[in-house]
Amino acid sequence: MAFISLARKDRLFIIWSYYEKPKSNFFVNMPVLLGFEDSRYSPPFKMEFEPTHMAKVQAANIWDNTQTEEDLINIYCKWANSYVPRSPDGPSCSNRAT
């Protein structure tokens, strides 16, 4: 997945992991990316990104004809701009919605 490649290249502290417990966790036994932090709140809190779920959410836009060619890069830019410090070598998200 291109999103994961960009996130890992741009932010070396993002790591793959998964949860085994609690079984009630929506992402239990699914690969997640860790290392995101939402600093819009005080204190900041840790967030995880489940890429398969996010891709499915965007694919669902096909059903109501609201998809665009830039859906996945817009998700990347939203997470990159909002939840992690940006590396100067990463893709440009300056003109994208966050």
Backbone atoms as SQL, in Angstrom:
CREATE TABLE atoms (id INTEGER PRIMARY KEY, chain TEXT, resi INTEGER, resn TEXT, atom TEXT, x REAL, y REAL, z REAL);
INSERT INTO atoms VALUES
  (1, 'A', 1, 'MET', 'N', 0.836, -1.171, 0.000),
  (2, 'A', 1, 'MET', 'CA', 0.000, 0.000, 0.000),
  (3, 'A', 1, 'MET', 'C', 0.890, 1.247, 0.000),
  (4, 'A', 2, 'ALA', 'N', 0.624, 2.126, -0.929),
  (5, 'A', 2, 'ALA', 'CA', 1.433, 3.331, -1.076),
  (6, 'A', 2, 'ALA', 'C', 1.375, 4.210, 0.168),
  (7, 'A', 3, 'PHE', 'N', 0.210, 4.291, 0.793),
  (8, 'A', 3, 'PHE', 'CA', 0.063, 5.122, 2.001),
  (9, 'A', 3, 'PHE', 'C', 1.068, 4.703, 3.062),
  (10, 'A', 4, 'ILE', 'N', 1.169, 3.411, 3.303),
  (11, 'A', 4, 'ILE', 'CA', 2.062, 2.906, 4.346),
  (12, 'A', 4, 'ILE', 'C', 3.508, 3.191, 3.975),
  (13, 'A', 5, 'SER', 'N', 3.857, 2.986, 2.701),
  (14, 'A', 5, 'SER', 'CA', 5.221, 3.262, 2.261),
  (15, 'A', 5, 'SER', 'C', 5.586, 4.717, 2.489),
  (16, 'A', 6, 'LEU', 'N', 4.672, 5.627, 2.151),
  (17, 'A', 6, 'LEU', 'CA', 4.930, 7.048, 2.370),
  (18, 'A', 6, 'LEU', 'C', 5.066, 7.359, 3.854),
  (19, 'A', 7, 'ALA', 'N', 4.155, 6.830, 4.658),
  (20, 'A', 7, 'ALA', 'CA', 4.180, 7.116, 6.098),
  (21, 'A', 7, 'ALA', 'C', 5.465, 6.594, 6.731),
  (22, 'A', 8, 'ARG', 'N', 5.875, 5.404, 6.378),
  (23, 'A', 8, 'ARG', 'CA', 7.083, 4.824, 6.971),
  (24, 'A', 8, 'ARG', 'C', 8.336, 5.543, 6.485),
  (25, 'A', 9, 'LYS', 'N', 8.378, 5.929, 5.221),
  (26, 'A', 9, 'LYS', 'CA', 9.551, 6.623, 4.689),
  (27, 'A', 9, 'LYS', 'C', 9.669, 8.023, 5.288),
  (28, 'A', 10, 'ASP', 'N', 8.550, 8.691, 5.392),
  (29, 'A', 10, 'ASP', 'CA', 8.519, 10.072, 5.861),
  (30, 'A', 10, 'ASP', 'C', 8.692, 10.169, 7.379),
  (31, 'A', 11, 'ARG', 'N', 8.293, 9.141, 8.105),
  (32, 'A', 11, 'ARG', 'CA', 8.309, 9.173, 9.569),
  (33, 'A', 11, 'ARG', 'C', 8.812, 7.840, 10.100),
  (34, 'A', 12, 'LEU', 'N', 10.081, 7.785, 10.400),
  (35, 'A', 12, 'LEU', 'CA', 10.707, 6.518, 10.759),
  (36, 'A', 12, 'LEU', 'C', 10.214, 5.962, 12.088),
  (37, 'A', 13, 'PHE', 'N', 9.576, 6.769, 12.916),
  (38, 'A', 13, 'PHE', 'CA', 9.098, 6.292, 14.202),
  (39, 'A', 13, 'PHE', 'C', 7.724, 5.640, 14.115),
  (40, 'A', 14, 'ILE', 'N', 7.111, 5.585, 12.939),
  (41, 'A', 14, 'ILE', 'CA', 5.847, 4.880, 12.753),
  (42, 'A', 14, 'ILE', 'C', 6.184, 3.390, 12.625),
  (43, 'A', 15, 'ILE', 'N', 5.520, 2.555, 13.424),
  (44, 'A', 15, 'ILE', 'CA', 5.826, 1.116, 13.414),
  (45, 'A', 15, 'ILE', 'C', 4.553, 0.295, 13.208),
  (46, 'A', 16, 'TRP', 'N', 4.748, -0.912, 12.674),
  (47, 'A', 16, 'TRP', 'CA', 3.659, -1.882, 12.550),
  (48, 'A', 16, 'TRP', 'C', 3.491, -2.607, 13.867),
  (49, 'A', 17, 'SER', 'N', 2.262, -2.913, 14.216),
  (50, 'A', 17, 'SER', 'CA', 1.981, -3.727, 15.393),
  (51, 'A', 17, 'SER', 'C', 0.577, -4.317, 15.239),
  (52, 'A', 18, 'TYR', 'N', 0.102, -4.968, 16.290),
  (53, 'A', 18, 'TYR', 'CA', -1.270, -5.462, 16.322),
  (54, 'A', 18, 'TYR', 'C', -1.659, -5.702, 17.772),
  (55, 'A', 19, 'TYR', 'N', -2.957, -5.752, 18.015),
  (56, 'A', 19, 'TYR', 'CA', -3.497, -6.009, 19.350),
  (57, 'A', 19, 'TYR', 'C', -4.080, -7.407, 19.406),
  (58, 'A', 20, 'GLU', 'N', -3.825, -8.112, 20.486),
  (59, 'A', 20, 'GLU', 'CA', -4.472, -9.406, 20.714),
  (60, 'A', 20, 'GLU', 'C', -5.600, -9.280, 21.729),
  (61, 'A', 21, 'LYS', 'N', -5.523, -8.262, 22.579),
  (62, 'A', 21, 'LYS', 'CA', -6.525, -8.038, 23.614),
  (63, 'A', 21, 'LYS', 'C', -6.779, -6.545, 23.712),
  (64, 'A', 22, 'PRO', 'N', -7.919, -6.124, 24.102),
  (65, 'A', 22, 'PRO', 'CA', -9.110, -6.906, 24.416),
  (66, 'A', 22, 'PRO', 'C', -9.799, -7.366, 23.136),
  (67, 'A', 23, 'LYS', 'N', -10.483, -8.458, 23.232),
  (68, 'A', 23, 'LYS', 'CA', -11.172, -9.016, 22.063),
  (69, 'A', 23, 'LYS', 'C', -12.238, -8.064, 21.532),
  (70, 'A', 24, 'SER', 'N', -12.698, -7.143, 22.371),
  (71, 'A', 24, 'SER', 'CA', -13.720, -6.193, 21.950),
  (72, 'A', 24, 'SER', 'C', -13.141, -5.041, 21.118),
  (73, 'A', 25, 'ASN', 'N', -11.811, -4.919, 21.062),
  (74, 'A', 25, 'ASN', 'CA', -11.190, -3.860, 20.272),
  (75, 'A', 25, 'ASN', 'C', -11.543, -4.052, 18.802),
  (76, 'A', 26, 'PHE', 'N', -11.953, -2.993, 18.156),
  (77, 'A', 26, 'PHE', 'CA', -12.373, -3.063, 16.753),
  (78, 'A', 26, 'PHE', 'C', -11.265, -3.588, 15.854),
  (79, 'A', 27, 'PHE', 'N', -10.007, -3.296, 16.196),
  (80, 'A', 27, 'PHE', 'CA', -8.878, -3.680, 15.357),
  (81, 'A', 27, 'PHE', 'C', -8.102, -4.881, 15.903),
  (82, 'A', 28, 'VAL', 'N', -8.704, -5.693, 16.759),
  (83, 'A', 28, 'VAL', 'CA', -7.999, -6.832, 17.336),
  (84, 'A', 28, 'VAL', 'C', -7.521, -7.771, 16.222),
  (85, 'A', 29, 'ASN', 'N', -6.272, -8.207, 16.315),
  (86, 'A', 29, 'ASN', 'CA', -5.625, -9.110, 15.354),
  (87, 'A', 29, 'ASN', 'C', -5.525, -8.541, 13.938),
  (88, 'A', 30, 'MET', 'N', -5.605, -7.220, 13.822),
  (89, 'A', 30, 'MET', 'CA', -5.432, -6.559, 12.534),
  (90, 'A', 30, 'MET', 'C', -4.137, -5.755, 12.586),
  (91, 'A', 31, 'PRO', 'N', -3.409, -5.654, 11.496),
  (92, 'A', 31, 'PRO', 'CA', -2.198, -4.827, 11.516),
  (93, 'A', 31, 'PRO', 'C', -2.571, -3.361, 11.662),
  (94, 'A', 32, 'VAL', 'N', -1.869, -2.673, 12.551),
  (95, 'A', 32, 'VAL', 'CA', -2.085, -1.238, 12.751),
  (96, 'A', 32, 'VAL', 'C', -0.738, -0.526, 12.723),
  (97, 'A', 33, 'LEU', 'N', -0.770, 0.735, 12.377),
  (98, 'A', 33, 'LEU', 'CA', 0.415, 1.580, 12.435),
  (99, 'A', 33, 'LEU', 'C', 0.342, 2.403, 13.713),
  (100, 'A', 34, 'LEU', 'N', 1.412, 2.353, 14.501),
  (101, 'A', 34, 'LEU', 'CA', 1.497, 3.091, 15.752),
  (102, 'A', 34, 'LEU', 'C', 2.530, 4.194, 15.617),
  (103, 'A', 35, 'GLY', 'N', 2.418, 5.206, 16.439),
  (104, 'A', 35, 'GLY', 'CA', 3.365, 6.308, 16.434),
  (105, 'A', 35, 'GLY', 'C', 2.700, 7.643, 16.147),
  (106, 'A', 36, 'PHE', 'N', 1.392, 7.616, 15.946),
  (107, 'A', 36, 'PHE', 'CA', 0.649, 8.847, 15.713),
  (108, 'A', 36, 'PHE', 'C', 0.235, 9.440, 17.055),
  (109, 'A', 37, 'GLU', 'N', 0.192, 10.760, 17.112),
  (110, 'A', 37, 'GLU', 'CA', -0.218, 11.449, 18.331),
  (111, 'A', 37, 'GLU', 'C', -1.056, 12.655, 17.945),
  (112, 'A', 38, 'ASP', 'N', -2.200, 12.778, 18.570),
  (113, 'A', 38, 'ASP', 'CA', -3.067, 13.916, 18.311),
  (114, 'A', 38, 'ASP', 'C', -2.746, 15.003, 19.316),
  (115, 'A', 39, 'SER', 'N', -2.064, 16.037, 18.866),
  (116, 'A', 39, 'SER', 'CA', -1.631, 17.096, 19.774),
  (117, 'A', 39, 'SER', 'C', -2.603, 18.270, 19.794),
  (118, 'A', 40, 'ARG', 'N', -3.768, 18.087, 19.205),
  (119, 'A', 40, 'ARG', 'CA', -4.776, 19.145, 19.269),
  (120, 'A', 40, 'ARG', 'C', -5.410, 19.228, 20.650),
  (121, 'A', 41, 'TYR', 'N', -5.174, 18.204, 21.474),
  (122, 'A', 41, 'TYR', 'CA', -5.753, 18.160, 22.810),
  (123, 'A', 41, 'TYR', 'C', -4.647, 18.216, 23.848),
  (124, 'A', 42, 'SER', 'N', -5.005, 18.598, 25.043),
  (125, 'A', 42, 'SER', 'CA', -4.027, 18.630, 26.120),
  (126, 'A', 42, 'SER', 'C', -4.527, 17.741, 27.249),
  (127, 'A', 43, 'PRO', 'N', -3.806, 16.704, 27.602),
  (128, 'A', 43, 'PRO', 'CA', -2.553, 16.265, 26.994),
  (129, 'A', 43, 'PRO', 'C', -2.804, 15.532, 25.673),
  (130, 'A', 44, 'PRO', 'N', -1.800, 15.486, 24.789),
  (131, 'A', 44, 'PRO', 'CA', -1.938, 14.743, 23.527),
  (132, 'A', 44, 'PRO', 'C', -2.196, 13.260, 23.803),
  (133, 'A', 45, 'PHE', 'N', -2.867, 12.594, 22.891),
  (134, 'A', 45, 'PHE', 'CA', -3.090, 11.163, 23.079),
  (135, 'A', 45, 'PHE', 'C', -2.634, 10.372, 21.865),
  (136, 'A', 46, 'LYS', 'N', -2.243, 9.141, 22.136),
  (137, 'A', 46, 'LYS', 'CA', -1.736, 8.240, 21.095),
  (138, 'A', 46, 'LYS', 'C', -2.901, 7.738, 20.244),
  (139, 'A', 47, 'MET', 'N', -2.643, 7.597, 18.950),
  (140, 'A', 47, 'MET', 'CA', -3.650, 7.100, 18.021),
  (141, 'A', 47, 'MET', 'C', -3.044, 5.988, 17.177),
  (142, 'A', 48, 'GLU', 'N', -3.886, 5.083, 16.718),
  (143, 'A', 48, 'GLU', 'CA', -3.426, 4.052, 15.793),
  (144, 'A', 48, 'GLU', 'C', -4.145, 4.230, 14.468),
  (145, 'A', 49, 'PHE', 'N', -3.508, 3.766, 13.409),
  (146, 'A', 49, 'PHE', 'CA', -4.083, 3.845, 12.067),
  (147, 'A', 49, 'PHE', 'C', -4.204, 2.434, 11.534),
  (148, 'A', 50, 'GLU', 'N', -5.403, 2.043, 11.156),
  (149, 'A', 50, 'GLU', 'CA', -5.652, 0.716, 10.599),
  (150, 'A', 50, 'GLU', 'C', -5.859, 0.897, 9.097),
  (151, 'A', 51, 'PRO', 'N', -4.835, 0.615, 8.295),
  (152, 'A', 51, 'PRO', 'CA', -4.882, 0.957, 6.869),
  (153, 'A', 51, 'PRO', 'C', -5.931, 0.199, 6.062),
  (154, 'A', 52, 'THR', 'N', -6.183, -1.056, 6.386),
  (155, 'A', 52, 'THR', 'CA', -7.173, -1.817, 5.623),
  (156, 'A', 52, 'THR', 'C', -8.558, -1.204, 5.804),
  (157, 'A', 53, 'HIS', 'N', -8.900, -0.867, 7.030),
  (158, 'A', 53, 'HIS', 'CA', -10.194, -0.253, 7.316),
  (159, 'A', 53, 'HIS', 'C', -10.331, 1.079, 6.579),
  (160, 'A', 54, 'MET', 'N', -9.292, 1.905, 6.628),
  (161, 'A', 54, 'MET', 'CA', -9.363, 3.207, 5.977),
  (162, 'A', 54, 'MET', 'C', -9.514, 3.070, 4.460),
  (163, 'A', 55, 'ALA', 'N', -8.845, 2.100, 3.868),
  (164, 'A', 55, 'ALA', 'CA', -8.985, 1.882, 2.421),
  (165, 'A', 55, 'ALA', 'C', -10.406, 1.414, 2.086),
  (166, 'A', 56, 'LYS', 'N', -10.974, 0.559, 2.937),
  (167, 'A', 56, 'LYS', 'CA', -12.348, 0.103, 2.717),
  (168, 'A', 56, 'LYS', 'C', -13.339, 1.256, 2.833),
  (169, 'A', 57, 'VAL', 'N', -13.103, 2.147, 3.784),
  (170, 'A', 57, 'VAL', 'CA', -13.984, 3.310, 3.937),
  (171, 'A', 57, 'VAL', 'C', -13.963, 4.142, 2.664),
  (172, 'A', 58, 'GLN', 'N', -12.776, 4.366, 2.117),
  (173, 'A', 58, 'GLN', 'CA', -12.682, 5.145, 0.884),
  (174, 'A', 58, 'GLN', 'C', -13.298, 4.403, -0.295),
  (175, 'A', 59, 'ALA', 'N', -13.132, 3.087, -0.343),
  (176, 'A', 59, 'ALA', 'CA', -13.725, 2.301, -1.429),
  (177, 'A', 59, 'ALA', 'C', -15.250, 2.359, -1.379),
  (178, 'A', 60, 'ALA', 'N', -15.804, 2.486, -0.181),
  (179, 'A', 60, 'ALA', 'CA', -17.258, 2.563, -0.039),
  (180, 'A', 60, 'ALA', 'C', -17.826, 3.810, -0.707),
  (181, 'A', 61, 'ASN', 'N', -16.993, 4.827, -0.901),
  (182, 'A', 61, 'ASN', 'CA', -17.459, 6.042, -1.578),
  (183, 'A', 61, 'ASN', 'C', -17.898, 5.771, -3.014),
  (184, 'A', 62, 'ILE', 'N', -17.436, 4.668, -3.576),
  (185, 'A', 62, 'ILE', 'CA', -17.836, 4.310, -4.940),
  (186, 'A', 62, 'ILE', 'C', -19.343, 4.096, -5.015),
  (187, 'A', 63, 'TRP', 'N', -19.915, 3.535, -3.954),
  (188, 'A', 63, 'TRP', 'CA', -21.344, 3.210, -3.960),
  (189, 'A', 63, 'TRP', 'C', -22.221, 4.442, -4.097),
  (190, 'A', 64, 'ASP', 'N', -21.818, 5.556, -3.496),
  (191, 'A', 64, 'ASP', 'CA', -22.642, 6.764, -3.621),
  (192, 'A', 64, 'ASP', 'C', -22.015, 7.789, -4.567),
  (193, 'A', 65, 'ASN', 'N', -21.028, 7.338, -5.334),
  (194, 'A', 65, 'ASN', 'CA', -20.392, 8.138, -6.382),
  (195, 'A', 65, 'ASN', 'C', -19.736, 9.414, -5.837),
  (196, 'A', 66, 'THR', 'N', -19.137, 9.322, -4.640),
  (197, 'A', 66, 'THR', 'CA', -18.447, 10.480, -4.063),
  (198, 'A', 66, 'THR', 'C', -16.935, 10.295, -4.053),
  (199, 'A', 67, 'GLN', 'N', -16.437, 9.238, -4.686),
  (200, 'A', 67, 'GLN', 'CA', -14.999, 8.988, -4.706),
  (201, 'A', 67, 'GLN', 'C', -14.292, 9.962, -5.626),
  (202, 'A', 68, 'THR', 'N', -13.003, 10.173, -5.313),
  (203, 'A', 68, 'THR', 'CA', -12.165, 10.973, -6.201),
  (204, 'A', 68, 'THR', 'C', -10.840, 10.241, -6.373),
  (205, 'A', 69, 'GLU', 'N', -10.076, 10.648, -7.349),
  (206, 'A', 69, 'GLU', 'CA', -8.778, 10.025, -7.582),
  (207, 'A', 69, 'GLU', 'C', -7.794, 10.335, -6.459),
  (208, 'A', 70, 'GLU', 'N', -8.078, 11.347, -5.671),
  (209, 'A', 70, 'GLU', 'CA', -7.148, 11.776, -4.635),
  (210, 'A', 70, 'GLU', 'C', -7.561, 11.358, -3.231),
  (211, 'A', 71, 'ASP', 'N', -8.517, 10.481, -3.085),
  (212, 'A', 71, 'ASP', 'CA', -9.003, 10.088, -1.756),
  (213, 'A', 71, 'ASP', 'C', -7.889, 9.573, -0.847),
  (214, 'A', 72, 'LEU', 'N', -7.058, 8.672, -1.350),
  (215, 'A', 72, 'LEU', 'CA', -6.032, 8.078, -0.485),
  (216, 'A', 72, 'LEU', 'C', -4.932, 9.075, -0.126),
  (217, 'A', 73, 'ILE', 'N', -4.515, 9.903, -1.071),
  (218, 'A', 73, 'ILE', 'CA', -3.486, 10.896, -0.737),
  (219, 'A', 73, 'ILE', 'C', -4.055, 11.938, 0.216),
  (220, 'A', 74, 'ASN', 'N', -5.348, 12.230, 0.117),
  (221, 'A', 74, 'ASN', 'CA', -5.967, 13.157, 1.062),
  (222, 'A', 74, 'ASN', 'C', -5.976, 12.582, 2.476),
  (223, 'A', 75, 'ILE', 'N', -6.201, 11.280, 2.614),
  (224, 'A', 75, 'ILE', 'CA', -6.128, 10.646, 3.946),
  (225, 'A', 75, 'ILE', 'C', -4.702, 10.755, 4.471),
  (226, 'A', 76, 'TYR', 'N', -3.740, 10.446, 3.610),
  (227, 'A', 76, 'TYR', 'CA', -2.338, 10.550, 4.026),
  (228, 'A', 76, 'TYR', 'C', -2.047, 11.963, 4.533),
  (229, 'A', 77, 'CYS', 'N', -2.442, 12.961, 3.768),
  (230, 'A', 77, 'CYS', 'CA', -2.147, 14.341, 4.139),
  (231, 'A', 77, 'CYS', 'C', -2.866, 14.737, 5.421),
  (232, 'A', 78, 'LYS', 'N', -4.078, 14.277, 5.608),
  (233, 'A', 78, 'LYS', 'CA', -4.801, 14.589, 6.847),
  (234, 'A', 78, 'LYS', 'C', -4.027, 14.048, 8.045),
  (235, 'A', 79, 'TRP', 'N', -3.606, 12.782, 7.975),
  (236, 'A', 79, 'TRP', 'CA', -2.856, 12.184, 9.084),
  (237, 'A', 79, 'TRP', 'C', -1.478, 12.810, 9.197),
  (238, 'A', 80, 'ALA', 'N', -0.819, 13.053, 8.076),
  (239, 'A', 80, 'ALA', 'CA', 0.529, 13.621, 8.103),
  (240, 'A', 80, 'ALA', 'C', 0.528, 15.029, 8.684),
  (241, 'A', 81, 'ASN', 'N', -0.450, 15.826, 8.308),
  (242, 'A', 81, 'ASN', 'CA', -0.502, 17.206, 8.776),
  (243, 'A', 81, 'ASN', 'C', -1.036, 17.331, 10.196),
  (244, 'A', 82, 'SER', 'N', -1.883, 16.426, 10.605),
  (245, 'A', 82, 'SER', 'CA', -2.568, 16.571, 11.885),
  (246, 'A', 82, 'SER', 'C', -1.930, 15.810, 13.032),
  (247, 'A', 83, 'TYR', 'N', -1.314, 14.681, 12.753),
  (248, 'A', 83, 'TYR', 'CA', -0.993, 13.768, 13.842),
  (249, 'A', 83, 'TYR', 'C', 0.481, 13.436, 14.007),
  (250, 'A', 84, 'VAL', 'N', 1.343, 13.903, 13.122),
  (251, 'A', 84, 'VAL', 'CA', 2.770, 13.613, 13.267),
  (252, 'A', 84, 'VAL', 'C', 3.581, 14.788, 12.759),
  (253, 'A', 85, 'PRO', 'N', 4.794, 14.978, 13.284),
  (254, 'A', 85, 'PRO', 'CA', 5.650, 16.027, 12.726),
  (255, 'A', 85, 'PRO', 'C', 6.017, 15.690, 11.284),
  (256, 'A', 86, 'ARG', 'N', 6.032, 16.666, 10.439),
  (257, 'A', 86, 'ARG', 'CA', 6.287, 16.440, 9.019),
  (258, 'A', 86, 'ARG', 'C', 7.768, 16.539, 8.695),
  (259, 'A', 87, 'SER', 'N', 8.236, 15.572, 7.914),
  (260, 'A', 87, 'SER', 'CA', 9.606, 15.582, 7.422),
  (261, 'A', 87, 'SER', 'C', 9.672, 16.447, 6.167),
  (262, 'A', 88, 'PRO', 'N', 10.737, 17.215, 5.984),
  (263, 'A', 88, 'PRO', 'CA', 10.835, 18.032, 4.776),
  (264, 'A', 88, 'PRO', 'C', 10.958, 17.213, 3.498),
  (265, 'A', 89, 'ASP', 'N', 11.334, 15.924, 3.587),
  (266, 'A', 89, 'ASP', 'CA', 11.474, 15.085, 2.383),
  (267, 'A', 89, 'ASP', 'C', 10.162, 14.436, 1.951),
  (268, 'A', 90, 'GLY', 'N', 9.126, 14.514, 2.777),
  (269, 'A', 90, 'GLY', 'CA', 7.866, 13.812, 2.482),
  (270, 'A', 90, 'GLY', 'C', 7.101, 14.471, 1.351),
  (271, 'A', 91, 'PRO', 'N', 6.038, 13.819, 0.912),
  (272, 'A', 91, 'PRO', 'CA', 5.236, 14.381, -0.169),
  (273, 'A', 91, 'PRO', 'C', 4.576, 15.693, 0.263),
  (274, 'A', 92, 'SER', 'N', 4.344, 16.561, -0.688),
  (275, 'A', 92, 'SER', 'CA', 3.749, 17.864, -0.377),
  (276, 'A', 92, 'SER', 'C', 2.263, 17.714, -0.126),
  (277, 'A', 93, 'CYS', 'N', 1.828, 18.220, 1.003),
  (278, 'A', 93, 'CYS', 'CA', 0.412, 18.211, 1.357),
  (279, 'A', 93, 'CYS', 'C', -0.080, 19.628, 1.583),
  (280, 'A', 94, 'SER', 'N', 0.693, 20.608, 1.185),
  (281, 'A', 94, 'SER', 'CA', 0.374, 21.995, 1.523),
  (282, 'A', 94, 'SER', 'C', -0.928, 22.482, 0.910),
  (283, 'A', 95, 'ASN', 'N', -1.324, 21.964, -0.239),
  (284, 'A', 95, 'ASN', 'CA', -2.547, 22.441, -0.868),
  (285, 'A', 95, 'ASN', 'C', -3.701, 21.450, -0.730),
  (286, 'A', 96, 'ARG', 'N', -3.613, 20.562, 0.227),
  (287, 'A', 96, 'ARG', 'CA', -4.660, 19.556, 0.407),
  (288, 'A', 96, 'ARG', 'C', -5.444, 19.828, 1.679),
  (289, 'A', 97, 'ALA', 'N', -6.673, 19.343, 1.681),
  (290, 'A', 97, 'ALA', 'CA', -7.528, 19.504, 2.862),
  (291, 'A', 97, 'ALA', 'C', -7.002, 18.695, 4.018),
  (292, 'A', 98, 'THR', 'N', -7.143, 19.211, 5.224),
  (293, 'A', 98, 'THR', 'CA', -6.747, 18.474, 6.420),
  (294, 'A', 98, 'THR', 'C', -7.903, 18.303, 7.347);
